[in-house]
Amino acid sequence: TGNATMTVTNISYPAGFSGAWSGTLLAGSSTNITVTFAPVVGMAYGGTVQVNTDATSGTNMLTASGTGMVVVTVLADPANGGNMTGGGQYLAGSSIMLIATASNGWLFTSWNDGATENPYAIMVPATNISYTANFAAAATITVNSSTNAGGSVVGGGIFLLGSTNLIAAGANLGWRF
């Protein structure tokens, strides 16, 4: 508010901030000006919003600051191969955990960047990023012996389709395979 009519001639904003307002304020009135914070990378932003008018001998300044968030997106390939957790909005530089959980009949094989760790710890970069968990079709092989006293068998599990896997049988004393 003031005691003279004032025309806003220019408003300048620091990086990451924007707004659009111009016009005349009557003596004794005020108005709200919307300042939008739209960071382009995940970092700390700050600076001065300067309002230049015809009725002041200087600039009117307001301090603006904010922290940009980075979006981490997690996807599955193929989409029905499994589910992921860990996606969301984070501060750049923070450490987060991505987890891929395979659906029945699928195995997790890798992330799109070649990493095979699961869970997978990443450092959030300064810009938005996507991670894709790759899954491959799998089959369950179950091995059993016809009698518990005769020996044992090993090698069952969940395996990639088309893979070669070892199954072994061992006979106890007095038994043959």
C-alpha positions as CSV (number, residue, x, y, z in Angstrom):
1,T,0.0,0.0,0.0
2,G,1.2,3.5,-0.6
3,N,0.1,7.1,-1.0
4,A,0.5,7.5,-4.8
5,T,-0.6,5.7,-7.8
6,M,2.2,3.3,-8.9
7,T,2.8,1.5,-12.2
8,V,4.8,-1.7,-12.2
9,T,7.2,-1.4,-15.1
10,N,9.2,-4.7,-14.7
11,I,9.5,-7.7,-12.4
12,S,12.7,-9.8,-12.7
13,Y,13.0,-13.2,-11.2
14,P,16.0,-15.4,-10.3
15,A,16.6,-18.7,-12.1
16,G,13.9,-21.3,-11.3
17,F,11.2,-18.6,-10.5
18,S,8.7,-16.9,-12.8
19,G,5.6,-14.8,-12.8
20,A,3.7,-12.4,-15.0
21,W,2.1,-9.2,-13.6
22,S,2.1,-5.7,-14.7
23,G,-0.3,-2.9,-14.2
24,T,-1.2,0.1,-12.0
25,L,-1.9,0.2,-8.3
26,L,-4.1,3.0,-7.0
27,A,-2.9,4.9,-4.0
28,G,-3.7,3.0,-0.8
29,S,-4.2,-0.3,-2.5
30,S,-2.2,-3.5,-2.8
31,T,-2.2,-6.7,-4.9
32,N,-0.9,-10.2,-4.6
33,I,1.6,-11.3,-7.3
34,T,2.0,-15.0,-7.9
35,V,5.6,-16.2,-8.1
36,T,5.9,-19.7,-9.6
37,F,8.8,-22.0,-8.6
38,A,9.6,-24.4,-11.4
39,P,13.1,-25.9,-11.0
40,V,14.7,-27.6,-14.0
41,V,17.2,-29.6,-12.0
42,G,17.2,-30.9,-8.4
43,M,19.3,-28.3,-6.6
44,A,18.9,-25.3,-4.2
45,Y,17.6,-22.2,-5.9
46,G,17.6,-18.7,-4.5
47,G,17.8,-15.0,-5.3
48,T,15.9,-11.8,-5.4
49,V,12.6,-10.9,-7.0
50,Q,12.9,-7.2,-8.1
51,V,9.9,-5.1,-8.6
52,N,10.6,-1.9,-10.6
53,T,8.0,0.9,-10.6
54,D,7.6,4.5,-11.7
55,A,6.8,5.7,-8.2
56,T,9.9,4.7,-6.3
57,S,13.5,5.8,-6.5
58,G,14.8,2.2,-6.4
59,T,13.7,-1.3,-6.6
60,N,11.6,-3.2,-4.2
61,M,13.2,-6.6,-3.5
62,L,11.9,-9.9,-2.1
63,T,14.0,-12.9,-1.3
64,A,12.9,-16.2,-3.0
65,S,14.4,-19.6,-2.4
66,G,13.5,-23.3,-2.9
67,T,14.9,-26.7,-3.6
68,G,14.2,-28.6,-6.8
69,M,13.2,-32.2,-6.6
70,V,14.2,-34.9,-9.0
71,V,11.7,-37.5,-10.3
72,V,13.0,-41.1,-10.3
73,T,10.7,-43.3,-12.4
74,V,10.8,-47.1,-12.2
75,L,9.3,-49.3,-14.9
76,A,9.2,-53.1,-15.7
77,D,10.1,-54.7,-19.0
78,P,8.0,-56.5,-19.9
79,A,5.3,-54.7,-17.9
80,N,3.8,-58.0,-16.5
81,G,7.3,-59.3,-15.5
82,G,7.2,-57.7,-12.0
83,N,6.7,-54.7,-9.8
84,M,9.2,-52.1,-8.6
85,T,9.4,-49.8,-5.6
86,G,11.6,-46.8,-5.0
87,G,10.3,-44.4,-7.6
88,G,9.3,-40.9,-6.5
89,Q,10.5,-37.4,-5.9
90,Y,13.9,-37.0,-4.2
91,L,16.5,-34.4,-3.5
92,A,19.5,-34.6,-5.8
93,G,22.4,-36.3,-4.2
94,S,20.3,-38.5,-1.8
95,S,20.7,-42.2,-1.7
96,I,17.7,-44.3,-2.5
97,M,16.9,-48.0,-2.9
98,L,15.2,-49.5,-6.0
99,I,13.6,-52.9,-5.6
100,A,12.4,-55.2,-8.4
101,T,10.0,-58.0,-7.4
102,A,9.4,-60.6,-10.1
103,S,5.8,-61.9,-10.8
104,N,5.1,-65.6,-10.8
105,G,6.8,-67.2,-13.8
106,W,9.4,-64.4,-14.2
107,L,13.0,-63.7,-12.9
108,F,14.6,-60.3,-12.5
109,T,17.7,-60.2,-14.7
110,S,19.1,-56.6,-14.7
111,W,18.4,-52.8,-14.7
112,N,18.6,-50.8,-17.9
113,D,22.0,-49.5,-17.0
114,G,23.4,-53.1,-16.8
115,A,23.4,-53.4,-13.0
116,T,22.2,-56.7,-11.6
117,E,22.0,-55.8,-7.9
118,N,18.6,-56.1,-6.4
119,P,17.9,-54.2,-4.2
120,Y,19.8,-51.5,-6.1
121,A,21.2,-48.4,-4.2
122,I,21.5,-45.3,-6.4
123,M,22.6,-41.8,-5.9
124,V,19.8,-39.4,-7.2
125,P,21.2,-37.3,-10.0
126,A,20.5,-33.6,-10.7
127,T,17.9,-34.3,-13.4
128,N,14.9,-36.6,-13.7
129,I,15.8,-40.2,-14.5
130,S,14.1,-43.5,-15.4
131,Y,15.2,-47.0,-14.3
132,T,13.8,-50.1,-16.0
133,A,13.9,-53.5,-14.3
134,N,14.3,-56.2,-17.0
135,F,12.6,-59.6,-16.4
136,A,12.8,-62.9,-18.2
137,A,10.3,-65.8,-18.4
138,A,11.2,-68.6,-15.9
139,A,10.1,-72.1,-15.1
140,T,10.1,-73.9,-11.7
141,I,11.8,-77.3,-11.7
142,T,10.9,-79.5,-8.7
143,V,13.1,-82.6,-7.9
144,N,12.0,-85.4,-5.5
145,S,13.2,-88.9,-4.6
146,S,10.7,-91.7,-4.5
147,T,11.8,-92.6,-1.0
148,N,13.4,-90.5,1.7
149,A,15.6,-93.4,2.9
150,G,17.1,-94.2,-0.6
151,G,19.0,-90.9,-1.0
152,S,18.6,-87.3,-2.0
153,V,18.2,-85.1,-5.0
154,V,19.3,-81.5,-5.6
155,G,19.0,-78.9,-8.3
156,G,15.4,-77.8,-8.2
157,G,14.5,-74.1,-8.3
158,I,13.4,-71.3,-10.6
159,F,15.3,-71.1,-13.8
160,L,15.3,-69.0,-17.0
161,L,13.5,-70.6,-19.9
162,G,16.0,-72.2,-22.2
163,S,18.8,-72.4,-19.6
164,T,20.8,-75.5,-18.8
165,N,20.8,-76.5,-15.1
166,L,22.3,-79.4,-13.1
167,I,20.1,-81.8,-11.3
168,A,21.9,-84.5,-9.2
169,A,20.8,-87.6,-7.3
170,G,22.8,-89.3,-4.6
171,A,22.0,-92.9,-3.4
172,N,22.4,-93.9,0.3
173,L,24.3,-97.0,1.2
174,G,22.4,-100.1,0.0
175,W,20.5,-98.1,-2.6
176,R,21.1,-97.6,-6.3
177,F,20.2,-94.8,-8.6
